[in-house]
Amino acid sequence: MSPISRGVPVANAIRTIVLLCAVSVFILTSPPTVWAAKPPELVQVKAVSQDGEYSMLDAARGVSCKGGKIFVVGHVSDHLGYRAYLGRFDRQLRCESTWTYPDRFEMHECEFMDAAVNSAGDILLVGVNYSNSGSAGFIQKIAKNMKEVKKTVNTDAEGSVYPTAISIDRKGFVYVVGQSDGARLLKYDRNLNFLKSGTRNGSTSIAQDTHGLALDSTGNVFVAGTINDGTGRRDIWVGKFDKDLQLVSEVLIPGDNDYPGYNNVDQARKIAVDAKGRVYVVGTMGFGDSWDRVWVGKFDNSLNPLGSFTKTGITGRGLGLAIATDNRGHLFVCGELGTTSPAGEWDTWLGVYDTHLNFIAETIYSNYPPPQSGFAQAMALLPNGYVMLAGSIDGAGTSQDIWLAKVKALRLPRVKKP
């Protein structure tokens, strides 16, 4: 694969960064310095189930916070399959309203993947309809009262069969990214009229698996995902687009190149941008010991690397799933860590770092034996210093419910900013 992407200036070509465990730009190999602060603690947990007929399918895929409300998306099961689910909760995790799609009397397999709230209070959702004839991605605008659909748009025509993330800028423009060849990024106006798309300008044979989407204050769009280089190796990829969806710069991050068979797990999951325009990416990276690890990378606004670290569980395994920054210089990272109690099980992990990637505190919630804690798939910050985790929780037998957790993250030290 040529190191220069077609349509991108030579100065902004792919910068391949070899991030091995021993020679990473910034890897925490020694015991971290613990700040004089209480670690985050779990203050409330609530499991939510919608129609428990086949509740092994219930799960949250995304969570977002706006105006003191918490919006959770995913899917819930019933006797005909599973439906896309949206729930609105107050800060005490009391459910105020729910929305499911499609009609419960239709045969279906459908789920919402992410949500964003516009300035009018309307809720914009991205999701996927699954069927034997194929899958169809869509965007749906739900009224603020969660009682009517204002508009539904099919995203397949624009090349996003599996939309995974949505974001809205200050002017109301809507951005959607998903899993499709070419890392396609879609832009719509506030009425969901399609405007344009952006791609990585690569060969259509290079598969993209994009889950991360974030905007900075100047209108740039950052996307994080995975690239298959054509040899069976999957590497982490991060791209920067301007407001016209032209690719400005990109970076490719391989895992342990000595063991290409294990690099299939290299993937970026989520991305965040702080007030200074610095970019943080979380994902999973494979290493030659056959274990995958939580990976976090930091970049400047032009995607020049500023540091990284990895995190593993008791068994040496870890999955990076969500990341967020607050206005006090803290970086929150969420994932799952492998455990030996019993072997093959996973615990939910929440870590707090400063924006220089120095460790502050962490907490681990055991998921076994069920029901204990949930498997977090998504994370969002409340403005009053709390962290919301969302995912699924195992119940008795084969049951599984949507899971929410509110984590207290107060009294963390204010971090000196560079």
N, C-alpha and C positions, 0 to 999 in steps of 0.2 A: 504494500500500500504506500503510495507516494506520501512523503511527509508534508506536502503542500496541498491544501484543499483547493479545488477548483473554485474560482470566484472570490477567493480571500487573498489579500496582499501577502507577499512573502513574509513581511515582518510580523504578521499575525498568524503564521502557520502553526500547526500542532506542535506543542512543546511536550515531548514525551518525558515523563518524570519517572524514573525507576525508584519505586518506594519499597525497598526490602526492609525486613524487620531490623537488620543490623545497621543499615545505612540510610534510614529514613531522614528526611529533612529535620524532623523534630519528633522523636519518639520517646515516650516516657518509659525508661528502662529501670529507673531507680525508684524507691519509695517516694510517692509524691508528698509535697509539703501541704499539710492540712492547715487551713486558715482557722483562726479563732472564731468559729461560727457553728451554730447548730446545723447538723445535716438536715436535708429535707425529710419531713416525716409525713406519713400517710394520715390524714385527719378524717377522711370519710370515703367509703366505698359503697357503690350501689350497682347492683346488677339489674338490667332491664331486659325483659323478654316481650316480644310481640308475637302473639299466636304461638303457643308452645307445642303444636301438634307434631312438628318435626324440628324441635328446637336445637338440634345438633348443627343446624345451618346458620343460626343467628350470629352475627358478628358486625362490629363497627369497623369501617375503613378510614374514616376521617373525622376530625373534630375541629371546630373553629369557634371563636368568641367575638361577639360584636354587641356593643350597647348593653353590657351586663348579662347577655344571654349566651347560652352554650348550645351550639348546633352540632348534632352527631349524625353521621350518615353511614350507611352500610346496607345490610339486608336482613330480613326476617323470614322465617319459614312458615308454611301452612300446608294443607293437604294437597295442594296443586303445584307446589314447587317452592320458590322463594321470591319475595318481592323486594324492590328497592325501598329503603327506610330512611326517613328523616325525622329526628326528634329534637324538640326545643326544650331546654332545661333552664331553670334559674340557677343562681349561684349556690344554692343549697342542694342542687341536683334533683330538685322536684320537677317531674315532667309536666310541662305546660301544654304541649300539643304534639301530635305526630302526623306524619303524612306517609302513605305508602303508595307505590306505583308498580305495575298497573292495577286495574280493578281486581279485587281478591277473587272474583269468580272466573277469571281467565287463567288458562294454563300458561305458566310463565317461569322464567329464570332471569331475574333482573336485579341489579344492584347499583346504588349510588357510590361513587368513589371519592368525591370531594365536594366542598361547598364554599361559597363566598357570599357575602351580604353587601348589596349596593347601598348608595346613599339614601334611597327611598325606603329601605328596609326589606326589599324583595330578596328572596333567597335564590341564588343561581347554583344549580347542581349539574355535575357531569356524571354520567353513568353508562352502563352497557346492558343491552338486551341480548340474551343468549338464546339460540334456537338451533334445531338440527340443520337448518339451511344456512346458518352462519350467524355472526354477531353484528350488532348494530350499535354504534356509539351515539350518544345524544347529549344535548344540553337542555335543561328544563328550568324555566323561571317560575317560581312559586310566589304567590302574593304574600305580603307580610303577615296576614292573618292565617296563612297556611291552610286555606280552604279552597283555593282555585289555582289552576295552571294558567299563567299569562301567555306562555309560549313554549313550544318544544321544537328544537332544531336538531336534525340529523347531521352528525359530523362526518359520516362516511364519505360524502362527496368531496370533502376537503382532505381526506386521507388519514383521519384519526379514527380507527376502528375501535380502539380501546382508550378513550380519554381517561386520564388518571389524575389530573390536577387542573385547578381553575384559579384565576386571580383577577382582580379588578383594579385599575389604576385610578389616580385622582380625578381624571376626566371622565371616568365611567366606561372606558374601553375594557373589553373582556378578553382575556388570554386563556387559551386552553392548550394543554400538551398531553400526549398520550403515547401508547405503544404502537409504533408503526415504522416502516422503513423510512429512512431519511430524517429521523428525529423531528417530525413535522410539528411546528408551532403555529397555532391558529389565532387570528385576531378578529374580534367582532365589535360592532358599535354597541351602545347601551341598549338598543332594541334587538340585539342578537342577529343583526344583519351581517353576513360574512364580509370581511374587508380584504384580508390577504393572509398568506401563509409564509412561513420561513422554514428552511431546511438546512441540513448540515452540508449540502452540496456534495454528498458522497455517493458512491455506487449504491444502486437499489438493492444490491446483494448484501450490504452491510446492515445487519439488523440493529434496531434501536429499541431500548426498553426504558422509556423516560418516565420518571415519577416525580422529579423535583422541578418546581417552578417558583420563581421569586422575582420581584421588581425592586429597582432602587428608586431614589427620589428624583432622578433625572430622566426617567423613562426607559432605561435599559432593562432588558429581560434576560434572566439567567435560567438556564435549563440544565438539569443533571440527569444522567442516565447511564446506559451501557452500550458498548460497541462490540460487535463480533468482527474481528479483523479478517475473517475469511479462513483462518487456520484452525478454528474451533476454540480460540481463546477469546474470552470476554474481558474487557477492560473498562474501568471507570472513565466516563467522559463528562466534561462540563463545558458548556458553550455560553457565550455572551452575544445577544442580539441587540441592535438599536431599536428605536421606536418604530422604524419601518420594517422591522424583522429581517434586516440584513445581518448576516453573521459577522461579528467584529473580531472575535478571538475565541479560541478553544484550547482545551488542554486534555491530553490523554494520559491516564495514570494506570500503568500495568501493575500487577501484583508480583508474586514471586516467579520471575521468569525462568528459574532453574527447574520449575515443576509446572510446565504449561498445562498439564492435565487437571490441575487444581484451580486454574485461573477461571474456570467456568463460573465460579461464584462471585467474581469481582463485579460489583454493581453499586451505583450511586442510588440512594433512596430519596433523600430530601435535601433541600437547599434553603439557606437563610441569608439575608443581607442586613447588616447593621446600619446604624445611622451615619456612619462614616463611609459606607459603600463597600466595606469588606465583606467577602463572601465565605460562607461556611457550608461544607457539604458533609453529610453522613451517609455511610453505606456499609458494605461488607466486602472484605478483601480476603482472598485465599492465599495460603502459604504452603510451603513444601512439607509441613508436618501433617498435611491432609486436613487441617482445621481451618475454618473460616473465622474471621475476627471482625469486631466492630472497628470501622475506620472513620476518622474525622480529619478533614483537610481544611486549611485556611488559605485564602487567596486575597490578593488586592483586587481592586475593581477591574483591572485589566487581565485578571486570572494568572498573575505571577504568583508562584507558591510562597507562602509565608510560614508554613509549618504543618505538621500532622501528628497523629498518635493513633495507637490501636488499643483495644480493650478485649480481654477474653474472660470466659467464665472458668469454673472449676475444671471442666473437661477440656479447656482450651478452645472452646467454641464461642462465637458471638455473632449477633446480627444487628447491624445499625439500622434503625427504622425512622427516627424523627429527630429534628433539631430546631432550636429557636433561640433568639437572643432577646434580652430585655434592655431597658434604657439605663441600667446601672452597671453595665459591663459584664453581665453574666451570660454564659453560654450553657444551655440545657440540652442534654443528649439523652435520647431514649432508645432502648433496644432490648434484646433478649440474650441471656447468657446461658450456656449449657451447664447442666448440673449432673451430679452423680447420684442424686437421691430422688427417684431412681435414675439409672442410666437412660439417656435419650430424652429426658425431660428438660424444660426450659424455664428460667425465672425471668421476670421483668426487671429491668435495670434502668435507673434514672441517675445520671451523673450531672454534676454542676461544675463548670470550669470558668475561669475568667476568659476574656477574649484574646488573651495571649496564650491560651491553651494550658494554663496552669490549673492543676486539680484543686478543687475546693472541697467538695463533699459528694457522697453518693449514697444511694439506698437500693436494696434489692428486695423484691417481694416474691416470696416462694409461691409457686403455683401448685405444689403437691403436698399432701394429698388433696384432691379437689373436694369441695370448693374452698380455695384459699384466696388467691389473688388472680387477676386476669392476665391475659397476654396482650400487652399494649401494641397497637398497630399505628397509633397516631397520637399527637401531642399538640397542645395549644396553651398559651399563657393568658391568664386573666390579669387585668390591670392592677389588681390589689395584691400581687405577689404570690398568687397561687398557680399551680401547674395542673392542667387537665390532661389525663391519659384516657384513651379510649381503645377498646379492642373487644375481646371475647373472654368468657370465663367458663370453665368446665363445671358442670353440676353433677348431680347423681346420674349414674349410668352413662348414657351417651349424650346427655343433654348439653347444650351450649347456649349461653345467653350473651347479649350485648353487655359489655362491661364498661363502667365509667369509674374513674378514681380521681379524687381531688387531693392534691399533694401540697402540703404546707411548705413553702420555700421562703419564709420570712427570716429576717435577721441575718441575711447573708451580707458579707462586707461589701461596701461600695468599692469597685475596682478603679484604680488609677488608670485613666485612658491615655494612650500615647498621643 
